[in-house]
Amino acid sequence: MIALASDHGGYALKEKVKAHLDELGLSYKDFGTYSEESCDYPDFAEEAAKAVAAGTCDRGIVICTTGIGVSIVANKVKGIRCGLCTGVTQARLTREHNDANMLAIGAGITGTNAAMDIVDTFLNTKFSGLEKHVRRIGKITKMEE
């Protein structure tokens, strides 16, 4: 299951991501927001990140206008490695190298077609498992202690 969250600035793109996931037959849980009414992104991004960290959801996608705010919030949750991606190369490498479990997208930065390609790449790319990447992730994890 994929955790989804956005603020008002990312709401429209989140709805498009949901439709895309429906087309792919992938399950998700929407942690809000549920409209374009002004709101605070930490309230929603944190809940999605907590679900991923707890294992309730396998991965997460968080969206705001720039992607920066939601990525900062998600990365504050222990066990989360959230990559802010504006292109498919970043999405591929954040999975292969960082084993990122969350993706942040900026709705005001990334167009719909590009965002769907980023989502697909993020969801379909596996962690490389190379020793150097495992070692580096171990160092990141140790920083959380």
Stockholm file with secondary structure:
# STOCKHOLM 1.0

chainA/1-145         MIALASDHGGYALKEKVKAHLDELGLSYKDFGTYSEESCDYPDFAEEAAKAVAAGTCDRGIVICTTGIGVSIVANKVKGIRCGLCTGVTQARLTREHNDANMLAIGAGITGTNAAMDIVDTFLNTKFSGLEKHVRRIGKITKMEE
#=GR chainA/1-145 SS CEEEEECTTTHHHHHHHHHHHHHHTCCEEECSCCSSSCCCHHHHHHHHHHHHHHTSSSEEEEEESSSHHHHHHHHTSTTCCEEECSSHHHHHHHHHTTCCSEEEEETTTSCHHHHHHHHHHHHHCCCCCCHHHHHHHHHHHHHTC
#=GC SS_cons         CEEEEECTTTHHHHHHHHHHHHHHTCCEEECSCCSSSCCCHHHHHHHHHHHHHHTSSSEEEEEESSSHHHHHHHHTSTTCCEEECSSHHHHHHHHHTTCCSEEEEETTTSCHHHHHHHHHHHHHCCCCCCHHHHHHHHHHHHHTC
//
